[in-house]
């Protein structure tokens, strides 16, 4: 579970699996408190994916008794990923890379770099749409067989002449 505050006036919250495939998206006003938004996200997650038992989250989500609440009412264990105390600069945090990788894939679509939508629901729908596009491209991608070659000039796979 992670959030992104690079868009003025909005926060984007995301839950993805270990392969960085997006499970849930929620767009809120920028003044919304992360731990309160996380309750709604976790509740939706428990309804849509009851098989999930452990959620790795950013340390911002660990406030306001979220961890005991999720364990008691949803039977979900929340483990927070904290930054080491004596580190400076960028550092790769374990388990956080999956969410950050998802955000980078979402931000590849130019529409998501700025928020032009009036309603947060529309932003959620467009993020979900781009994630569906990403998943379908992954599913339909195929590897070239030995009898095929890639045409470098045009970027498509052509069978070799026999």
C-alpha positions as CSV (number, residue, x, y, z in Angstrom):
1,X,0.0,0.0,0.0
2,X,1.4,3.3,-1.0
3,X,0.5,6.9,-1.8
4,X,1.6,9.5,-4.2
5,X,1.5,13.3,-3.5
6,X,3.0,14.7,-6.7
7,X,-0.3,16.0,-8.0
8,X,-1.5,19.4,-6.6
9,X,-4.7,19.1,-4.6
10,X,-5.0,15.3,-4.7
11,X,-3.4,12.2,-3.1
12,X,-3.4,8.9,-5.0
13,X,-3.5,5.7,-2.8
14,X,-2.6,2.3,-4.3
15,X,-2.7,-1.3,-3.3
16,X,-0.8,-3.7,-5.5
17,X,0.4,-7.3,-5.3
18,X,4.0,-8.5,-5.2
19,X,4.2,-8.4,-9.1
20,X,3.2,-4.7,-9.0
21,X,-0.3,-5.4,-10.5
22,X,-2.7,-2.9,-9.2
23,X,-5.6,-4.2,-7.0
24,X,-7.2,-1.0,-5.7
25,X,-6.9,2.7,-6.4
26,X,-8.3,5.6,-4.4
27,X,-7.9,9.3,-5.1
28,X,-8.6,11.7,-2.2
29,X,-8.2,15.4,-1.5
30,X,-4.7,16.3,-0.4
31,X,-5.8,17.2,3.1
32,X,-7.1,13.7,3.8
33,X,-5.2,11.8,6.6
34,X,-3.5,8.7,5.3
35,X,-4.4,6.4,8.1
36,X,-8.2,7.2,7.7
37,X,-8.0,6.6,4.0
38,X,-6.2,3.4,4.6
39,X,-9.2,2.1,6.6
40,X,-11.4,2.5,3.6
41,X,-8.8,1.0,1.3
42,X,-8.4,-2.0,3.6
43,X,-12.1,-2.5,3.9
44,X,-12.5,-2.6,0.1
45,X,-9.5,-4.9,-0.1
46,X,-11.1,-7.3,2.4
47,X,-14.3,-7.4,0.4
48,X,-12.7,-7.8,-3.0
49,X,-9.8,-10.0,-2.1
50,X,-10.6,-12.0,1.0
51,X,-7.5,-14.2,0.5
52,X,-5.1,-11.5,1.3
53,X,-3.8,-11.8,4.9
54,X,-0.6,-9.6,5.0
55,X,-0.3,-6.0,3.7
56,X,3.1,-4.2,3.6
57,X,2.5,-0.5,4.0
58,X,4.3,2.8,4.1
59,X,5.1,4.1,7.6
60,X,2.6,7.0,7.1
61,X,-0.3,4.5,7.3
62,X,0.7,3.2,10.7
63,X,-0.9,6.1,12.7
64,X,-4.2,6.2,14.6
65,X,-4.3,2.6,15.6
66,X,-4.7,1.3,12.1
67,X,-2.7,-1.9,12.7
68,X,-4.9,-3.2,15.6
69,X,-8.1,-2.1,13.8
70,X,-7.2,-4.1,10.7
71,X,-6.3,-7.2,12.7
72,X,-9.4,-7.0,14.8
73,X,-12.1,-6.2,12.2
74,X,-10.6,-7.4,8.9
75,X,-8.1,-10.1,10.0
76,X,-5.4,-8.4,7.9
77,X,-1.9,-8.1,9.3
78,X,-0.2,-4.8,8.4
79,X,3.6,-4.6,8.4
80,X,5.1,-1.2,7.9
81,X,8.3,-0.6,5.9
82,X,10.4,1.9,7.7
83,X,13.5,3.8,6.4
84,X,16.7,3.0,8.3
85,X,17.5,5.8,10.8
86,X,21.0,6.8,9.8
87,X,20.6,6.9,6.1
88,X,20.7,9.9,3.8
89,X,19.6,10.2,0.2
90,X,17.8,7.6,-1.8
91,X,17.6,4.1,-0.6
92,X,15.7,1.1,-1.9
93,X,13.3,-0.1,0.7
94,X,12.3,-3.8,0.7
95,X,8.6,-4.4,-0.3
96,X,8.2,-0.7,-1.2
97,X,9.7,-1.2,-4.7
98,X,6.6,-3.0,-5.9
99,X,4.4,0.0,-5.3
100,X,7.0,2.5,-6.6
101,X,7.3,0.4,-9.8
102,X,3.6,0.5,-10.2
103,X,3.6,4.2,-9.9
104,X,6.3,4.5,-12.5
105,X,4.3,2.4,-14.9
106,X,1.2,4.5,-14.3
107,X,3.1,7.7,-14.7
108,X,4.3,6.5,-18.2
109,X,0.9,7.5,-19.4
110,X,1.1,11.2,-20.0
111,X,-2.4,11.8,-18.7
112,X,-1.5,10.8,-15.2
113,X,1.4,13.3,-14.8
114,X,-1.1,16.1,-14.3
115,X,-4.6,15.8,-12.9
116,X,-7.0,17.4,-15.3
117,X,-10.1,15.7,-13.9
118,X,-12.7,17.5,-11.9
119,X,-14.0,14.4,-10.0
120,X,-11.7,12.0,-8.0
121,X,-13.8,9.1,-9.3
122,X,-12.8,9.9,-12.9
123,X,-9.1,10.0,-11.9
124,X,-9.5,6.6,-10.2
125,X,-11.2,5.2,-13.4
126,X,-8.4,6.5,-15.6
127,X,-5.7,5.0,-13.4
128,X,-7.6,1.7,-13.4
129,X,-7.9,1.9,-17.2
130,X,-4.2,2.4,-17.7
131,X,-3.5,-0.5,-15.3
132,X,-5.9,-2.8,-17.3
133,X,-4.1,-1.8,-20.5
134,X,-0.7,-2.7,-18.9
135,X,-2.0,-6.1,-17.7
136,X,-3.5,-6.9,-21.1
137,X,-0.2,-6.0,-22.9
138,X,1.6,-8.3,-20.5
139,X,-0.8,-11.1,-21.1
140,X,-0.7,-10.9,-24.9
141,X,3.1,-10.4,-25.1
142,X,4.8,-13.4,-26.6
143,X,8.4,-14.3,-27.0
144,X,10.0,-14.8,-30.3
145,X,10.6,-18.4,-31.3
146,X,14.0,-19.4,-32.8
147,X,12.5,-19.5,-36.3
148,X,11.5,-15.9,-36.0
149,X,13.5,-12.7,-36.1
150,X,12.8,-9.2,-35.0
151,X,12.7,-6.6,-37.7
152,X,14.7,-3.8,-36.0
153,X,13.7,-1.1,-38.3
154,X,9.9,-1.6,-37.8
155,X,9.8,-3.3,-34.3
156,X,7.7,-6.3,-35.2
157,X,8.3,-10.0,-35.4
158,X,8.5,-11.6,-38.8
159,X,8.9,-15.3,-39.6
160,X,12.1,-16.2,-41.4
161,X,11.9,-17.4,-44.9
162,X,12.4,-21.2,-45.0
